[in-house]
Amino acid sequence: MCLRDTGVHFRTVNARHFCHGFFSIGVFIAFAVLSPAQVPSAQDAPQNQTMQWRRIAGTTINAGLAGPATGPVTAIWYAPGASGLFVRTGSGRIFETGDFIHWRLNTNTAAQRANTGPGSTVTLPETGAKVQVAGTRIYAAGASNLYASDDNGRTWLNLTGYNDRSVIGPGFNALAVSPSDPQEIVTANRFGVWRSLDGGLSWHGLNEDLPNLAVRKLIGRRIVELADGTVMDDNAGAWTPVTATDPEVALRARLAGTLHADLSAAAQAGLVVYAGTSGGQLLVSRDNGATWNEAAHVAEAGIARIWVDAERPDAALAAAGSRLFRTVNGGLFWDEVTGELPPGTIHGIAADRAAGVVYLATDGGVFAGNLSLNDAGAAAANWISIARDLPAAPAWDVALSQDNTVTIALDGYGVFESPAPYRARNVRIVSGADLTDRAAAPGSLISVMGASVRMVRNQGLSYPVLAASDQSSQLQVPFEASPGTFSLALEGVNDRWTVPLTVKETAPAIFVDGDGSPLLLDAASGLVVDPKVAVFAGSTVQILATGLGKVTPEWPTGVPAPLDAPPAVTASVAAFLDGRQVEVTRAVLAPGYVGYYVVEFRIPAIVNRGANEFRIVMNGEESNRVKLYLEPNLPVQ
């Protein structure tokens, strides 16, 4: 079970109080069964599906400046009579505003150069500063700050500097003064557009509606890399800089030392490593980069991106310029499968081998096509745009998550996600907590993706089916299950499947919502804790999990845990907050739930403010890692 934004059905007696105190959760059941709208049929071609795009975190950056920031703006100028403002973004597109709030794309206006002067200035505040005259005042835009002079440049006042930094960011590219008011100035820098109505004494940004977020790569679920290499995380609905590294960059750096080649792309699955060069060559290693096969030269353009199937590394795709190449035999042979893809450079690749679907991010947008990744003789895909309801802009990347969500990065317009326009043809089992592939444990909640089942058996044990929709089902692993890897026999109305499942004594997993936020409860009040609201140091918190294994006293499978004195977890539960172990005060079955466990722990008296990583460890098995937002001091009563 996973509490998600779409396709989740709730039955509740008291939705406000998830539990009252600790021992009276009440009847609250949420089935994490994906609705048919979330997983359309694979037999229907992708073009027949309607995408339900949702923007993630907007197009501005929380950079600690005088207002929300965005990407670089290279030019700025006023319309005649100061009736509006024009800007040219780093992507070369021109936008205009008449109310200095809302922007619209302009395809008819060429960029203009603001008036500069005078040539008789005595000194410049910074070498190379751009100067503009406004009546008796001179403004100058340097690399680090903006300045003003009222004595023809003999002395300068810094308009943006504070504590050795610019309050609106550095990297100034342009400056414009309103033709009707010399006190109204706007400037453009690497963080967007900024306006002052009092000659530079105060500033506010004009970036919130300007589509100018220069996302170039998706390097994690809601973690992106910008054109300047900055990594951003969706922190409570706003893009915020984080200390992180693109895994591909680190892989290329490791490989460069042995290959001695100009690598432009790399990807790895297990011990199989693919590398592409700026000269259009593809190399493959089957021993983690120790030795390499003879390079195949497939294109004149550099290899921009490589995708490899995690479960079957012999299947891979590579993009070079506007061409797409496929291998199904580990790089021994590459065939071109570009087909009738509209012209434009390919920047990103995502695929589902089992479903036979490939997504491409190109200069012309995002395209999907049915393409076999098992058979080299299969024909190239028929590509269909899946971004027709989005702004017309180049797509820089595309990703496909395990819960069948397509995520794309549109130049300037930010990051969007939608349920994938196909139904996974393969039937697989994932954790009920976060829908990822992981081992289960006795008592665990698991989800069958791609099938509606009514009966599940293994080695004489029956796995109760708790809920089912057309294409997914939720089960509980019997408490009597023994550790090992088994083949579950799944039976639907008209079909049967056999699916592998690994069971361990413990396999902890924390329940998360669609944003990856954990499901927390305040131990004192029993209220669900909003993931955007900080938890205070010294407080006691409960978290919902599954996979904690057997309990004492024993409890029957498929039966909700009792409201009073719920059975306790048998194995030892350890919890860690930013790597430091915290006190676990109790771990029991969640009262009124099937397959749920409650882990109660105490936040230390001294914590770091902000996002802290939390995980559970049992018998050496780690849970997924989630973020808790902490405050060091208790609120004043």
C-alpha positions in Angstrom: 0.0 0.0 0.0 1.3 3.4 -0.9 -0.5 6.7 -0.4 -0.3 8.4 -3.7 -1.9 11.4 -5.4 -3.8 9.5 -8.0 -5.5 6.1 -8.2 -5.7 5.6 -4.4 -9.0 4.9 -2.8 -9.6 5.7 0.9 -12.1 4.5 3.5 -11.9 6.2 6.8 -13.9 6.8 9.9 -11.9 9.7 11.1 -9.7 11.3 8.4 -8.4 14.0 10.6 -7.0 11.8 13.3 -5.0 9.0 11.9 -4.7 7.6 15.3 -5.9 8.8 18.7 -2.9 8.5 21.0 -1.1 5.3 20.1 -3.5 2.4 20.4 -6.6 3.6 18.6 -5.9 4.1 14.9 -9.4 3.2 13.9 -10.6 2.0 10.6 -8.4 3.6 7.9 -7.7 1.6 4.8 -6.0 2.9 1.6 -5.4 0.6 -1.3 -2.4 1.4 -3.4 -3.9 -0.1 -6.5 -3.2 1.8 -9.7 -6.3 2.8 -11.5 -6.7 1.8 -15.2 -6.2 5.5 -16.1 -2.7 5.3 -14.6 -1.6 2.3 -16.7 -3.1 2.4 -20.1 -3.0 -0.8 -22.3 0.2 -1.8 -24.1 -1.9 -3.1 -26.9 -2.9 0.5 -27.5 -0.2 2.5 -29.3 1.3 5.4 -27.2 -0.3 7.9 -29.6 -3.8 6.8 -28.6 -3.3 7.8 -25.0 -3.9 11.1 -23.4 -1.1 12.3 -21.3 -1.9 13.9 -17.9 1.1 16.3 -17.5 1.7 18.0 -14.2 4.5 20.5 -13.6 7.0 19.8 -10.8 8.2 22.7 -8.7 7.7 25.5 -11.2 10.4 27.3 -13.1 12.2 29.4 -10.4 15.1 28.7 -8.1 15.4 29.4 -4.4 18.9 30.8 -4.5 18.7 33.0 -1.4 18.4 36.3 -3.5 16.0 39.2 -3.3 13.4 37.1 -4.9 12.8 33.8 -6.9 15.6 33.4 -9.5 15.7 31.6 -12.9 18.1 30.9 -15.6 20.4 33.3 -17.5 18.9 36.3 -19.5 21.3 37.7 -22.1 19.5 40.8 -23.3 16.8 43.2 -22.1 15.1 46.4 -23.5 12.0 48.5 -23.1 9.4 48.9 -25.8 8.9 52.4 -27.2 7.3 54.6 -24.6 8.1 52.2 -21.9 4.8 50.3 -22.7 6.4 47.0 -22.1 9.6 45.0 -21.6 11.4 42.5 -23.8 14.0 39.9 -22.7 16.1 37.3 -24.5 16.7 34.2 -22.5 19.8 32.0 -22.6 18.0 29.6 -25.0 17.6 32.5 -27.5 13.8 32.9 -27.1 12.3 36.4 -26.7 9.6 37.0 -24.2 7.6 40.2 -23.5 5.6 41.6 -20.6 3.2 44.6 -20.4 2.3 44.3 -16.7 5.8 43.3 -15.4 4.3 40.1 -14.0 3.2 37.8 -16.8 5.4 36.9 -19.8 4.5 35.6 -23.2 6.6 34.3 -26.1 7.3 36.8 -28.9 8.3 35.4 -32.2 8.2 38.7 -34.2 10.7 41.0 -32.4 14.4 41.0 -32.8 16.7 41.7 -29.9 17.7 45.3 -29.6 20.7 46.9 -28.0 20.2 49.5 -25.3 21.9 52.9 -25.6 25.3 53.1 -24.1 27.7 55.9 -23.2 29.2 58.2 -22.4 32.7 57.7 -23.7 34.1 60.4 -21.4 33.7 58.5 -18.1 36.7 58.9 -15.9 36.7 55.4 -14.5 34.6 52.3 -14.6 33.5 50.6 -11.4 34.5 47.2 -12.9 36.6 46.4 -16.0 34.3 45.9 -19.0 31.2 47.2 -17.2 28.3 48.1 -19.5 27.3 51.8 -19.1 24.0 53.5 -19.8 23.1 57.2 -19.3 19.8 58.2 -17.8 19.5 62.0 -17.6 22.3 63.2 -15.3 22.8 59.7 -13.9 25.0 57.0 -15.3 24.3 53.3 -14.6 26.9 50.5 -15.0 26.5 46.8 -15.0 29.7 44.9 -14.1 30.3 41.2 -13.8 29.6 41.2 -10.0 27.3 44.2 -9.2 25.4 47.2 -10.6 26.5 50.7 -9.9 25.3 54.3 -10.3 27.2 57.6 -10.7 25.8 61.2 -10.4 29.2 62.9 -11.2 29.9 61.5 -14.7 31.7 58.4 -13.4 34.2 59.9 -11.0 32.6 58.1 -8.1 30.3 55.1 -8.1 27.6 53.8 -5.7 27.2 50.0 -5.5 23.5 49.3 -5.9 23.4 45.5 -5.4 26.4 44.6 -3.1 25.8 43.5 0.4 28.2 41.4 2.5 30.5 40.9 -0.4 27.8 39.5 -2.7 25.1 40.8 -5.0 21.6 40.6 -3.5 20.2 39.7 -7.0 23.1 37.5 -8.0 26.2 38.1 -10.2 26.9 37.6 -13.9 25.2 40.8 -15.3 24.6 40.8 -19.1 22.4 43.8 -19.7 20.9 46.9 -18.2 17.9 49.0 -19.4 16.5 52.3 -18.2 12.8 53.2 -18.7 12.5 56.0 -21.3 9.9 57.6 -19.1 11.6 57.4 -15.7 15.3 57.4 -15.0 14.7 55.8 -11.6 13.1 52.7 -13.2 15.8 50.3 -14.2 15.9 46.6 -15.1 18.8 44.3 -15.4 19.5 40.8 -16.6 22.0 38.4 -15.2 22.6 34.7 -14.9 19.8 34.5 -12.3 17.1 36.2 -14.4 15.4 39.6 -14.6 15.4 42.2 -11.8 13.6 45.6 -11.6 14.0 48.6 -9.4 11.7 51.6 -9.2 13.9 53.8 -7.0 17.1 53.9 -8.9 18.5 50.7 -7.5 17.9 51.2 -3.8 15.5 48.2 -3.7 15.0 45.3 -6.1 12.4 42.6 -6.9 12.5 39.8 -9.5 10.3 39.4 -12.6 11.1 35.7 -12.8 8.1 33.8 -11.4 6.2 33.6 -14.7 9.2 33.7 -17.0 9.8 30.2 -18.5 13.6 30.2 -18.3 14.6 27.2 -16.1 17.6 25.7 -17.9 17.2 22.1 -16.9 19.5 19.9 -18.9 19.4 16.5 -17.2 17.2 14.4 -14.8 19.6 12.7 -12.4 17.1 11.4 -9.9 13.5 11.5 -8.9 12.9 15.3 -8.9 16.7 16.0 -8.9 17.9 18.0 -11.9 21.0 19.4 -13.3 21.0 22.9 -14.9 23.0 24.1 -17.9 25.7 25.6 -15.6 26.2 22.2 -13.8 24.2 23.2 -10.7 22.2 20.4 -9.2 18.7 21.2 -7.9 16.3 19.3 -5.7 12.5 19.8 -5.5 12.4 21.0 -1.9 8.8 21.6 -0.8 7.8 22.7 -4.3 10.8 24.9 -5.0 14.0 24.1 -6.8 16.9 24.5 -4.3 20.6 23.9 -4.9 22.0 20.8 -3.3 25.4 19.1 -3.0 25.1 16.2 -5.4 26.9 14.8 -8.4 25.6 13.4 -11.7 26.3 9.6 -11.5 27.1 9.6 -15.2 29.8 12.3 -14.8 31.4 10.3 -12.0 31.3 7.2 -14.2 32.9 9.0 -17.1 35.6 10.4 -14.9 36.4 6.8 -13.6 36.5 5.4 -17.1 38.6 8.2 -18.6 41.7 7.0 -16.7 41.7 3.6 -18.4 40.2 4.4 -21.8 42.2 7.6 -22.5 39.4 8.8 -24.8 37.2 11.9 -24.9 34.1 10.3 -23.4 30.8 12.1 -24.0 28.4 9.4 -22.5 28.4 6.4 -20.3 26.0 4.0 -18.6 26.3 0.9 -16.4 24.2 -2.1 -15.3 25.8 -4.6 -13.1 29.3 -5.3 -14.4 28.4 -4.2 -18.0 29.6 -0.7 -18.9 28.9 1.2 -22.1 30.9 4.3 -23.1 30.5 6.7 -26.0 33.1 9.1 -27.4 32.8 12.6 -28.9 33.9 11.0 -32.2 30.9 8.7 -32.4 32.4 5.4 -31.1 30.8 3.0 -28.7 32.7 0.7 -26.4 31.5 -2.0 -24.0 33.1 -3.7 -21.0 31.8 -6.8 -19.2 34.1 -6.6 -16.2 33.3 -3.2 -14.7 35.7 -1.3 -17.0 38.8 -3.5 -16.6 38.9 -4.6 -20.3 37.0 -3.3 -23.4 35.9 -4.6 -26.7 36.9 -3.1 -30.0 35.1 0.2 -30.5 32.3 0.3 -33.0 32.1 3.6 -34.9 28.4 4.3 -35.5 28.1 8.0 -36.3 30.0 11.1 -37.2 28.4 13.0 -34.3 29.4 12.4 -30.7 27.4 10.0 -28.5 25.1 12.2 -26.5 23.3 9.6 -24.3 23.3 5.9 -23.6 20.5 3.9 -22.0 21.0 0.3 -20.7 18.4 -2.1 -19.4 19.1 -2.8 -15.7 17.8 -6.4 -15.8 19.2 -7.4 -19.2 22.4 -5.3 -19.8 22.8 -6.8 -23.3 20.0 -4.5 -24.4 21.0 -0.8 -24.8 20.3 2.3 -26.8 22.6 5.1 -27.9 21.9 8.6 -29.3 24.3 10.4 -31.6 23.0 13.7 -33.1 19.6 12.9 -34.5 20.2 9.2 -34.9 19.3 6.3 -32.5 21.2 3.0 -32.3 20.2 -0.3 -30.6 22.1 -3.3 -29.5 20.5 -6.5 -28.1 23.8 -8.5 -27.8 25.9 -6.4 -25.5 27.4 -4.2 -28.2 28.6 -6.8 -30.6 26.4 -5.2 -33.2 24.5 -1.9 -33.3 21.7 -1.2 -35.7 20.1 2.1 -36.4 16.5 2.4 -35.4 15.9 6.1 -35.9 13.1 5.5 -38.4 10.9 8.5 -39.2 11.8 10.4 -36.1 11.3 14.2 -36.8 14.5 16.1 -37.2 16.3 17.3 -34.1 19.1 16.3 -31.8 18.3 13.5 -29.4 19.2 14.6 -25.8 17.7 11.9 -23.6 16.5 8.3 -23.7 14.2 6.2 -21.5 12.8 2.8 -22.2 10.9 -0.2 -20.9 12.3 -3.3 -22.5 9.6 -5.6 -21.3 6.9 -3.3 -22.6 8.8 -2.6 -25.8 8.4 1.2 -25.5 11.1 3.9 -26.0 10.9 7.6 -25.1 13.2 10.2 -26.7 13.8 13.8 -25.6 14.7 15.8 -28.7 14.9 19.4 -30.0 11.4 18.8 -31.4 9.9 17.6 -28.1 9.3 14.2 -26.6 8.4 11.2 -28.7 7.3 7.6 -27.8 7.4 4.5 -30.0 7.0 0.8 -29.8 10.5 -0.7 -30.3 11.7 -4.3 -29.6 14.7 -4.4 -27.4 15.0 -8.2 -27.5 15.1 -8.8 -31.3 17.7 -7.1 -33.6 15.5 -7.9 -36.6 12.5 -5.9 -35.3 11.6 -2.8 -37.3 12.3 0.8 -36.2 9.6 2.5 -34.2 6.8 4.7 -35.4 7.4 7.9 -33.3 4.5 9.9 -32.0 4.8 13.2 -30.0 3.5 12.8 -26.4 4.1 16.5 -25.5 1.4 18.0 -27.7 -0.4 19.5 -24.6 2.8 21.1 -23.4 4.6 24.3 -24.6 6.5 24.0 -27.8 10.2 23.8 -26.7 13.2 21.4 -27.0 13.1 18.5 -24.5 16.5 17.9 -22.8 15.8 14.7 -21.0 13.2 12.0 -20.3 13.1 9.4 -17.5 10.8 6.5 -16.7 10.4 5.4 -13.1 9.4 2.0 -11.8 5.9 3.2 -11.0 5.5 3.9 -14.8 5.7 7.6 -14.5 7.3 9.5 -17.4 9.3 12.6 -16.4 10.5 15.2 -19.0 12.6 18.4 -18.9 11.4 21.1 -21.3 13.9 23.9 -22.1 12.8 26.9 -20.0 9.5 25.5 -19.0 10.8 23.1 -16.3 10.0 19.5 -15.4 6.7 17.7 -16.1 5.5 14.2 -15.2 2.6 12.0 -16.3 1.5 8.3 -16.0 3.2 6.4 -18.9 1.0 6.0 -22.0 1.1 2.2 -21.9 0.5 -0.7 -19.6 3.5 -2.7 -18.6 3.2 -6.0 -20.3 5.4 -7.8 -17.8 3.9 -8.9 -14.5 6.2 -8.1 -11.6 6.2 -7.8 -7.8 7.2 -4.6 -6.0 7.2 -3.4 -2.4 3.9 -2.1 -1.3 5.7 0.8 0.5 7.5 2.5 -2.3 6.7 0.4 -5.4 10.3 -0.5 -5.9 11.9 -3.9 -6.6 13.1 -5.2 -3.2 12.9 -8.4 -1.1 9.9 -9.0 1.1 9.5 -10.5 4.6 6.9 -12.5 6.5 3.9 -10.1 7.0 5.0 -7.7 4.2 2.7 -5.9 1.9 3.6 -6.4 -1.8 2.0 -5.2 -5.0 1.6 -7.2 -8.3 2.0 -4.7 -11.2 0.5 -5.6 -14.5 -2.1 -8.1 -13.4 -5.4 -8.5 -11.5 -5.1 -11.6 -9.4 -7.6 -13.4 -7.3 -5.5 -16.3 -5.9 -1.8 -16.6 -5.1 0.0 -19.7 -3.8 3.5 -20.8 -3.0 4.7 -24.0 -1.3 1.3 -24.8 0.2 0.8 -21.2 1.5 -1.9 -18.9 0.3 -1.1 -15.2 0.0 -4.3 -13.2 0.7 -5.3 -10.7 -2.0 -6.2 -7.5 -0.1 -7.3 -5.5 -3.2 -7.2 -5.6 -6.9 -7.9 -3.4 -10.0 -7.6 -4.2 -13.7 -3.8 -4.1 -13.7 -2.5 -4.3 -10.2 -3.1 -6.2 -7.0 -2.1 -6.0 -3.4 -1.0 -9.0 -1.3 0.3 -9.9 2.1 3.2 -12.3 2.5 2.1 -14.9 5.1 3.7 -14.7 8.5 4.5 -18.4 8.0 6.7 -17.8 4.9 10.3 -19.0 5.1 13.3 -17.1 3.7 14.3 -18.0 0.1 13.6 -17.2 -3.5 10.3 -18.7 -4.8 8.1 -18.7 -7.8 4.6 -17.4 -6.9 1.7 -18.9 -8.8 -0.7 -16.1 -9.6 -4.1 -16.8 -10.9 -6.5 -14.2 -12.5 -10.0 -14.7 -14.0 -8.6 -15.9 -17.3 -4.8 -15.9 -16.9 -2.1 -17.5 -14.9 1.4 -16.2 -14.2 4.6 -17.3 -12.4 6.6 -14.5 -10.8 9.8 -14.7 -8.7 9.7 -13.4 -5.1 12.6 -13.2 -2.6 11.7 -13.5 1.1 14.1 -12.6 3.9 13.6 -12.7 7.6 13.3 -8.9 7.5 13.2 -6.4 4.6 12.2 -3.0 6.0 10.6 -0.5 3.7 9.1 2.9 4.7 5.8 4.0 3.2 6.1 7.1 1.0 3.7 9.3 -0.9 3.9 10.3 -4.6 6.5 12.9 -3.7 8.7 10.5 -1.9 7.8 11.9 1.5 7.4 9.4 4.4 4.1 8.8 6.2 4.7 10.2 9.7 2.5 10.4 12.7 2.9 12.6 15.8 3.0 10.1 18.7 1.4 12.5 21.2 -1.6 13.7 19.1 -1.9 10.9 16.6 -2.1 13.4 13.7 -0.5 12.8 10.3 2.5 15.1 10.1 2.6 17.2 6.9 5.9 16.4 5.2 6.4 20.2 4.6 6.1 21.0 8.3 9.3 20.5 10.4 9.6 18.0 13.2 11.1 19.4 16.4 14.1 18.1 18.3 13.2 16.0 21.3 9.8 15.0 20.0 8.6 11.4 19.5 7.5 10.4 16.0 5.9 7.3 14.5 6.6 6.2 11.0 4.7 3.6 9.0 6.6 0.7 7.4 6.3 -2.8 6.2 8.7 -5.8 6.0 9.6 -5.9 9.7 9.0 -9.6 9.8 7.4 -11.8 12.4 5.7 -10.6 15.6 5.1 -11.7 19.1 2.5 -13.0 19.9 1.9 -14.5 16.5 -0.8 -13.0 14.4 -2.8 -14.5 11.6 -2.1 -13.3 8.0 -4.7 -11.1 6.3 -6.3 -10.0 9.6 -6.1 -6.3 10.8 -3.9 -5.9 13.9 -5.9 -5.4 17.2 -6.5 -1.9 18.4 -5.3 -2.8 21.9 -1.9 -4.4 22.6 -0.8 -4.9 19.0 1.9 -7.6 18.5 5.5 -6.4 18.8 8.2 -6.9 16.2 10.4 -9.9 17.1 13.6 -8.8 15.4 15.6 -5.8 16.6 14.9 -2.5 14.8 17.6 0.2 14.5 16.8 3.7 13.1 19.3 6.2 11.8 19.0 10.0 11.3 21.8 11.4 9.1 23.9 8.4 10.0 23.4 8.7 13.8 21.4 6.0 15.5 18.3 7.2 17.3 16.3 5.6 20.0 13.4 3.3 18.9 10.9 3.2 21.6 8.6 0.6 20.1 7.9 -1.3 16.9 4.5 -3.1 16.5 1.9 -4.0 14.0 -0.2 -0.9 13.1 -3.5 -1.3 14.9 -6.4 -1.8 12.5 -4.1 -2.4 9.5 -3.0 -5.4 7.5 0.7 -5.6 6.7 1.5 -2.3 8.3 4.0 -1.7 11.1 4.5 1.4 13.3 8.0 2.3 14.3 8.1 4.9 17.1 11.4 6.8 17.6 12.6 9.8 19.5 14.2 12.8 17.7 17.5 13.7 19.5 17.6 16.9 21.5 20.3 18.3 19.2 19.7 18.1 15.5 20.7 19.8 12.3 18.0 22.2 10.9 16.5 21.2 7.6 16.4 18.0 5.6 17.8 14.9 7.5 18.0 11.4 6.0 16.2 8.7 7.9 16.4 4.9 7.4 15.6 1.7 9.2 18.1 -1.2 9.5 17.2 -4.8 10.6 19.5 -7.8 10.4 21.8 -5.8 8.1 18.9 -5.0 5.7 18.3 -1.3 5.0 15.0 0.4 4.2 14.6 3.1 1.6 16.0 6.4 2.7 13.6 9.3 3.3 13.8 12.9 4.3 12.7 14.4 7.6 12.6 18.1 8.0 13.8 19.1 11.5 13.9 22.2 13.7 16.3 22.3 16.6 14.0 24.1 19.1 10.6 23.2 20.4 7.9 25.8 19.5 7.1 28.4 22.2 3.8 27.7 23.9 
